[in-house]
């Protein structure tokens, strides 16, 4: 890369001239794509990361300081960090998806079901009413603690205390 093209790109970037993007792409895209692909090892992710790199470069052009790094070094760092972020994001999404082949939803345990647990509503009904109300709201109506507090018009701390005591009483029944 000749010094003059690099200087020209820097000046165009600083003026927010869109021609700078064309020059950046023509002169650096292959090298940056190669660096990104080395990190991601996935062409689709690498292509996305390259596009995002150029967007970041454009948005942050005013932050470039020639006294701290050459233009390619600055571009490379942005590309590498973007590739790492994209890869992490992809991996997190992949691992959070339901893995059908690894699911145990349809596998029933070998031991028979604990018959005592099936009648939990009956055991809750034996508790003092103030604990019943909180447990019903949280577990059978699906409310959050804050929602139960608002709906039942009792302080959040009281909801938490009644939940704790109610669960402690149920624990005695089920002998956990």
N, C-alpha and C positions, 0 to 999 in steps of 0.2 A: 504494500500500500504506500503510495507516494505521500510524502508529507503534505503536499498541496491539496490533495483530495480530502485528507483527514481534516486539515484546517478549514477547508470549504464546508465540509459537513458540519463541523462544530459551529461555524458562523451561521449556517442555515438553521441549525437546531436552536441556537440562541435567539434567532429572529422568528422562531416558530414557522419557518417556511416549509411547506409540505414536501417540497422537492428533496429535503434532507432525508425523508423516509425512503424515497426512491433510491437515493445514493447509499443509504445504510443497507437497504435490502440487497442491492446489486453487489456491494462490496463485502458485506459481512454475513449474510444469511447462511451461506453454505457452512462456514466455520462455526457459527453459533448453533446451527442445526446439528452438526456433528457432535459438538460438546453436549448439547441437550440430550441427544439420542444415547450418548454414552451413559448418562445418568439414568434416564428413564427406561432404556431398553425396549421401548414401545413406540412405534412410528406415529400412531394416532396421538398419543400423549405428547410426543416431541413436537408434532406440528402445532398442537394447541399452545404448548409452552413457547414456541418460537413466536407465534402471533401475539401472545400475551407479553412477551419480552419487548417487542416493538411498540406495543401500546404503552408499556411502562416507560420505555426510553422516551417516547414522545411526551408523556405527561410529566416526566421528571428531568427533561432536558436542561432546565434552569439550575439543576443541582450539580450538573457536571462541572468538575474543576480540573482543568488541564494540568495544574500544578501538582495534583495528587495522583493522577493516573492517566495513562494513555487512553485514548478513546476505546480501543479494542478491549483493554483491560476492564474498563468500566462496563462496556457492553457484555463482556464475558461473565462478570460477576452477577449482573442482572439476569442473564440467561440461565446461569447455573442455579441461582437461588429460585428462580421461577420454576425450573425443572424439578428441583427438590420439592417445592411446595405442591406442584401438580402431582408428583408421584405420591406424596403423602396423602393428598386429598383422594386420589384414586384408590390407594390402598385402604384408607379408612372407609370409603364408600363400599368397596368390595367386601371388606370383612364385616360390615354392618348389615349387608344384604342377607336374607334368609338363605341358608344353604340347604336346599331340599334334600340332597343326598346325605346330609349329615343330621337331618332332623330326627328327633326321637318322639315326635308328637304322637305317632300311632303305635308306639311301643308301650304296652302296659307292663308294669312291674311284675316280676315273677311272684311276689308275695301277694296275698289277697288284700283287698282294700280295707283300711281301718274303718270299721263300721261306726266307731265312736265319732269320727270326724264328719260323717255324712249328716248328722243331725245337729250341726252347729247352730242353726237358727233357734232350735229348741233350747240349747244351752245359753245362748245369748238372752233368750226370753226369761231365763231364771235370774239374771243379774238385776241389780237395782235399776229402776227406770232411767235414771240420769246416765248410766253407763250404756244401757241398751240404745238410747237415742243417738249417742255419739257413735257407737259401733255400727249401728244400722246406716247412719248417714255416710260414714267413711267406707265401709266395706260392701254394703249391699246396694247403696244408691250411688256409689262411685264419686263421692265428693272429696275435694281436697280438705285439709284441715281448715284452711282459710274460708273456703266455701261453707263448710259446716258451721264455723263460727258466725259467719254472716247470716246464714239461713236460720240457725237456732237462736240467734241473738244472745250468744254467750261469748265471753272473751276467748281469744285464741289459746291463751295459757290454760284455761279451764278445759277446753277441748283436748289439749295434749295430756293434761293430768287425768282426765276421765278415760281417755284412750289407754293410757299406761295402766291404770288401775283395772279397767275392764279386761285388758289382755292378761294381766296378772291373774285375775280370777278365772279366766278361761284356761289358763295354763294349768291351774290346779285341777280342773275337770279332766283335761287331756293328759295330765301327768307327763309333761314334756321334760 
